[in-house]
Amino acid sequence: MHSPKSFGSADARGVPSAVGKLLTALSLDGQPGALYALFFVEMGERFGFYLLAALMALFLDEQWHWKQERISLTCGLFVGATYLTPLVGGLLADWELGKRRAVLLGTVVLAVGYVLLACGWLLFALAILVVGSGLFKPSITSMVGNLYAPGDERRDRGFAIFYLGINAGALAAPFCGEWLRASWGYSAAFAAAAAAMVLSMLVLVARWEQLARCELYCPLLHLQDLRSAKRRSPLSTDEKVRVQALLVLAAVLVFFWVAFQQSNCALTFWAQKSTDRAVHALWLQRLLGRAEIPTVWFSSLSAIFVVLLSPVMVRLWSRMKQRGKEPSTPTKILLGMLLTALAYAVMVLAALVGGADGKVSMVWLTGCYLMISGAELCLSPMGLSMVSKLAPRSLQGVMMGVWFLATFVGNTLAGIIGMLWPRWSHAHFFLLLVATSLGSAGLLWLQRRRLVVALGTAFGRNGTSTDHTQRVA
């Protein structure tokens, strides 16, 4: 195994020391300093991904002149595939590469993929991006979990902060992508995604040695000894219970992704053709420099709301915890599924108001994105936290890959269901998403105790764990 020095450090490779100073200063809030290095690395990767996600449907429509059914299926398969390859990437990280090297290699491959996309190599570039995501996704999330010892109460808040980085990148991407596309074309926008990956790479290299602790939280063992232990030790009974609980959770969340990823196609086409995007206030026209809101901007609403709501949610959970009333992690996830159903119920009403061909106010779509954002905050970071809590140490990368495998199934189904968009009435399409979300919420309600019991086994059966998620809300 190569020494970390072989990849360089801030001093050895000349990466600006300002990066290291900034990340060190950010650690003063009680969270590990390495969390913020991972925050910036993930933010760059998500910037590239969401820039492509925001432009992809319009890109295939305007540049390639594909039909909506084909666009929806392609978007679903591409986004889904970026969550399938992490299963293999997790195996490689666990047994061969190590998490840091997997993330570093992933950033390189992703940068190459965006360059190829900017050059017009559509299918080949998408395949390269899928491979890069497989290397990057499972390891960086596992690294965040490894910053915390078992029972560390900072874990949920750490994942919420990390998730804020995801949405900071997602927030900037549509605005930057639309501006570059309008000014210089799609190639310039995709080149910006490649540049973001290069910046992520620099941050990763700058904090390479500090991130060594993210390989595994086990300070008494050397990594080589740990590898040998992982190869020899079978799963205990409690670990098997935790793995089973993760599989249940992954199955339940498939339908969240089915609903959530409609923002890439169905909601984009709704914004384009069924939303009145005209700006009537003169002062707002002057401020925006346009009389109509671009379609792409609506894809940023979710990220805007997540960035605004994240500190509110973190503070809310913290205050409820102080009063002994914080809901368990499974209950937060259940709340997220109910909000998802409510978001699409709003769109059912919007479709009924607008009819088949009419346009409705931007308020409807904005309200939908607001509730989806609340659902995302309740569900996605909490789910990632549960994976880090429940996954056996020897299978962290693999179980994170399983989590992304469920996301692959959800995104692929989102693309398949999205093919119904031009065939069904809009009201019926959104009603289907309401039904799938409510069904998933019902299944989660039935299985919530199993999840709480599994969380209890993660930190012992004696009830002494300080992790609040052992309680049933």
C-alpha positions, 0 to 999 in steps of 0.5 A: 500500500502506498504511503499517503506521501505518494499522493502529496500533501499541502507542503509536498505538492504545493497546494496553497496552504490557505486551503488547509488554514481555512479547513482548520479554522472551520473545525472550531464548532466541535466537529472534526476538521476533516469533515469540512475537507470532505464537505468541499470535496463533495460540494465540487462533485455535486456541483458537476452532477447537478449542473448536468442534471439540470441541463440534461433534459433540455440538452437532449431536447434542444441539441439531440432532438429526442422524444420526451419518453427517450429523454426520461428513460435516458435520464433515469438510467444515467442517474440510476447507474451512478448509484449502481456502480458504487456497489463495485466501488465500495468493494474496491475501496474496502479491499484494495484501494482504500477510501481516500484513494478511491475518492481521489481516483473518482475525482480524476475519472469524473473530470475526464468524463465532463471534458469528454461531454464538453467535446460532444462524446455523449454516450462515452462521456456518460459511461465514464461519469458513471464509473467515476461516481462508482468510485467516489460516492460510497467511499466519501460518505463512509469517510464522514461516518468514520470521523465519529466513534460509536455513540458519538452524538455529533454524527447526525449533525455532522451528516447534516453539515455534510449534506449542506455541502451537497446542496451548496453545490447543487444550488450553484450548479443550475445558475452557473450552468444556465449562464454558461449555456446561454452565453457560450453553449452547453460545452462551456457549462460542462467544462465548468463541471470538469473545473469543479472536479479539479478543485475538489481534487486539490482540496483532497490532496491538501488534506490527505494526511488529515483524512487518514483517520477516515479510513476506519475509526480504529486508532489501536489497529494498523490498516494492514492488521485491520484488513486481515481481521476483516477477511477472517471475521464472520458477521456476528448475530447483531451485525446480521440484524443490522444488515437486515435492517439496512436492507429493509430501509433501502427497499422502503426508500426506493420509492422516495427516489422514484418521486424525488428524481422526477425533478430531472424530467417531469418537473422540468417539462412542467416548468417549461410548458405548464408554468407561467414563468413571466416576471410581472414586477418591473423592479424584479425584471430589472434585478434579474435582467429578464422578463421570464424565469429560465426553466433551468432555474426551477431545478435549483429551488430544491437546493435553495430550500435545503440550504435555507432549511438545513441550519433550521432543522439542525437547530430544531433537532438539537433543541428537541434533543435537549428537551428529550423529544427528538424523534428517532431517525426512522421517524424522521425518515417516515416524516420525509416520506409523508412530505413527499406525498404531500408535495405531489398532492400539491401538483395534483391540484395544480394540474387540475387547476391548469387543465391539460394545456393551461399554465399555472402560477409559479407558486404551485411548483415552488411549493412542491419543491419546498416540501420535497426539500423538507422531505429530503432533509428529513430523509436523505442525511438521516438515511446516510447516518443510519448506514454509517451506524448500522453497517458492520465495520468490515462491510462499510463500503459494501453497505453504502454501495447497497444503499446506492443500489436502492437509489439506482433502482429508484432512479431507474424506476423514475425514468421508466415511470417518467415515460408516462408523462406525455401519455397520461394526464398530469393529474394522474401522473402526479397522483401515481407519485402520491400513491407510491410515496404513501405506500412506502411510508406505510411500509416504513411505519410497519418496520420502524421498530425493527430499525430501532432495535437494530440501532440498539444492537449497534451500540450494545443491548444494555441501554447505555448508549448515548445515541438518541435513535434507540428511542421509538418516537 
